[in-house]
């Protein structure tokens, strides 16, 4: 058990109108935060660890925000990942036209879905699409354990593989959250950074909330420097090592 108990509090950015200048500034701040956290590197390394038997042709990002983090991943995975159908799901429609055009230039087909993630996760599986890969970055920490379990059950029912990169809940990350103002961030981002770490994860907390389907999934949970905590899951049938070596 982590020495810091997990505490989930509403974050300011989630409460602001998307057109509020403070919210717009905070979303720009998040690009700096992702770079400071090494989010793109973490996602690329996580993809490598999944050892997918084939490049994903359909991807969903939960809590996608403005879609720019996945755009950076899309650029980094060229040319292996081509013609991907990407779904960006968020409560607010904040994906810009320039971002959509950038996806089109690399031949990714993007569908922006404005929907609550829990509502999506609890719909009948027959009513929703299946994905080769689902990604959540700085998103799962918004949910208390009961809702987190429902969300992850919905993810597991709809995807072949899952990557989550979240704030790590420890003293070093807590220190980092108090220094995020050095990146030039606004008051919203500075306050939310502290809340994010308090609601973050450690040890095997995401694994404990993942559906128990014995023998179906390969999973791994680990800390990633400097401030992240990650969880990976892939169905054995979608993993190259399983297909080739039966392990």
Protein Blocks (a to p, Z undefined) as FASTA:
>chain_A
ZZbdcdddddfklmpcfklmklmmmmmmmmmmmmmnommmmmmmmmmmnopabdcfbdcd
ehklnolmmmmmmmmmpckbghiacddddfbdcbdfklmmmmmmnopacddddddfklmm
mpcfklpccdfbdcdehklmmpcfklmmmmmmmmmmmccbdcdddddddfklmmmmmmmm
mnopafklmmmmmmmmmmmcehjlmmmmpccdehkaccddddddfkbccdddddfklpmk
lmmnoZZ
